Amino acid sequence: GQKYHDFVFDATYPYLDDSFDYKYNRFLCYAGLWSFAFLLNRLIHGLRVHGRKNIRQNRKLFRSGAMAVCNHVYRWDALCVLDAIRYRTVKVPMFSGHFLGKDLWFLRSIGGIPIPEDRGGLMKFNEAFDEYHRRGEWILAYPEAARWDFYAPIRPFHTGVFNMAWKYKIPVVPMVISYRERKGLYKLFGKGPCVDITVGTPILPSEETPRKVEVARLRDEAHEQMVRMAGWEGKNPWPSHLD
């Protein structure tokens, strides 16, 4: 897309931003989400949330935060996740190129953190997430990486986000967006399918298993749950990973 900004995502970028300006913009962003955008998402896309009991019944597990993982399938899918977890704020590691476009204000304010382009930036990025974890922040990650609008099967997952869950020993909460036919009054408000989001059961990292083995297990179990919740069990055309 068109480039609107000239950030360099190195050690100088504020991956951890506690400035008044940032906090004020985050407040404005979430106030808009809570008062308007969630309702609009339900109206235009017919959002229905399933499995919220898996959030409610596991509150003790989430005292130090959690990592929500979801398929990346339409522009407002983050709103579905936030609705499902009852409007908590999140931190979202994102491809840095997204921050050069016209959505910069929203991406930063909702909690987007660009993935750095060099070693110095990566050190600051990791330090920032160490602090976010200390504060008990939730992380939202899209292990499919790229957005494929309204694509139904569950694509292969990148492993990096599960390394983060293992590092912080936080639960992985699989969530999946699926679709249903647009009917009735919903035909007046939009096009394409209506959406559902289903919350799966938390997957806990083990303290006993080597990192590489455990990260692969987190990835594969999350993929398996999401395939099942999306109704693609036994027929999903993709493996859990390609690497």
N, C-alpha and C positions, 0 to 999 in steps of 0.2 A: 504494500500500500504506500501511499504518499508519506514522505518523511516530513514531520512538523518540528522535530526537536533534534538537538545535537549532543545528547548525553554521551559520555564515555563511561562504560560500566566497569571501572577499575576500582582501586582502593579509595578513591575520592568520593564515590557515590554514597549517599546516606542510607545504607541498608537498614540501619537502626536509626530511626528518626523520632526523637522525643521533643521536637520543637513545638512551640505553641501553634505555629502555622499548620503543621501537619496534623496535630490533634484536633484543631478546629475544623479542618477540612474533612477529617475522618468522621467527626461528629455530624457535620452537615450531610455527608454521604449516607451514613447509616440512618440518620433521621429521615432522609428521603426514602430509603429502602423500606423502613418500618412503616411509614405513614402512607406510602403511595405505590412503590414498585412491586412489593409482594402481592398486593391486591391486583395490580395490573397484570402480573404474571399469571395469576389464577384466572383472571378474566380473559386475557388474550390467548393463553396457551392451555387453559383448563387444568392447571396443575392440581394433582391429587397426591397426597403424601401417605405412604404405607410403611409400616414397621417402625413407627416412632417409638414404640415401646422398647426397642433395642437401645435407644438413647436414654429413655426415662429409667429403665431398670438397671442401667450400668453407670449411674452417676459417679459412684465411688472410683470406678476405673479411670474416669476422665479428670480426676483432680489435678493431675499434672499435664493435662492436655490430651489431644488425640490427633490422629491423621485421618481425615476423611478422604477417600479416593472415589472418583466418579468418572464415568465415561464422558467424553467431551463432544457434545452433539448439537448444541445451539447457543446462541449468543447469551442467553440469560440462564445458562445451566448453573452458574454459581448461586443465583437467587434461589434455585430449587434446593440446593444443599443448605444454604443459610436458613431457609424456611423449615427444612427437615430437622435441623439441629436447634431450632427455636431461637434463631436470630443472634447466635453468638457471633462475635467478630472472629475473623480468621486471618492467617497469613498465607499467601499464595505464591510459591515460587513459580516464576513465569519466564518464558523466553524473552530476552532483553529487547529484541526488536519491537515487541508490542508497545514498549514505552516511548517509542519514537513517533507514534501516530497520534491521531486526534483524541484518543481515549485516555491519554496520560493521566488527567486529573482523576477520573473514575478508577483506573487501575491502581494508582497509588493509594487513593482514599479507601478503597475497599480492602486493602491489605496486600496488594501485589508487590512482590519483591523480585527484581530482575536477577536472573542467573548471570553471574559475572563472565567477563571475557578473558580474564587473565588471573594468574596465581595470586597477586596482591588483592584483587577484588574478591576472589574466592575465600581468602582468609577472613576478610571483613564480613562477607556473607555468612560464613560459618559462625563467626563471633556474634552476629546479630541473631541468628537462630538459636544459639546457645542462650542468649538473654530472653528471647521470646519463650523458649521452653521453660526457663526459670520462672517466668510469669504465668505459666500454665496456658499459653495461647494454643488454640486449635490451628492445625495446618490443613489446608485444602490442596490436594494435588490431583492432576490429571495424568495418570501414567500412560495413557495413549499418546500424549503430547499434542498432536495436531487435532484441530476441530474438524469433524466431518458432519455437516449438518444433517440431523435426523437419520443418521445411519443406525441400523438396528442391531446387528451383531456386535460382539465385544472384541475389539482389536487387541493385538499383542501389547504387552506392557513393557515400558522401560523400567529398569531396576533401580535407578537412582533414588527415587522417592522412598523406596522401602529401606534403603540404606539409612535414610534419615530417621525413619520410624525405629529401626533397630538401634541406632546410636542413642536415641533419647528414651528407649524402652517405653514407648507410648503405644496404645492400642491402634490398630488399623481398623477403620470403620468403612467397609465397602458399601457403596451406594450406586444404584443404577437407574438411569432414566430410560423409560420405555414409552411406548406410544399406543394410543387408541384412536379410533375413528372420530373425527370431528362431527358432532351431531347437534341437533336442536339449536338452542340460542347461541352456542359457541360458533356456529356458522356466521353469525353476524359480526363477530369480533376479530376474526383472523383467518388465515389459511394454513394448510398443512395439518398434521395430526395434533391432537391434544397430547399432553405429556403426563406421565406418572413418575414419581421418584420413590424407590423402595430402599429402606435402610436395612442393611444386613447385620449380622452378629459380629461384635468386635473380635479381632484376631490379636492375641497377645504375643509379643516377642519373647522368646525364651532366653534366659540368662545362661543356659548350659550349652547351647549349640553354637558351633563356630559361625562367625558372621556370614560368610558366603553361603553356607547351607541355610541359615536361618532367613536371610534376605530372600533367597529363592523360594522358601516355603511361604513367607508372607505374600510375595508376589503371586504365587500359584494359587494359594487359598483364596486370596481376594478375587482373582480372575475367575476361579471356579464358582464362588458365590455369586458374582455379578452375572455370569453366564446363566446360572440357574434362575436368579431373580428376574432376568430379562426374558426368560422363556426360551432360551436357546440351548438348553442342555441336550447333548447328543447330536446337535446339528450346527453348532457354531463353527464357521469356516476358518477361524484363526486359532493358532496355539496361544499359550499364555505369554510367550516371549519369542523373540527372533534372535537374541544374542546367545 
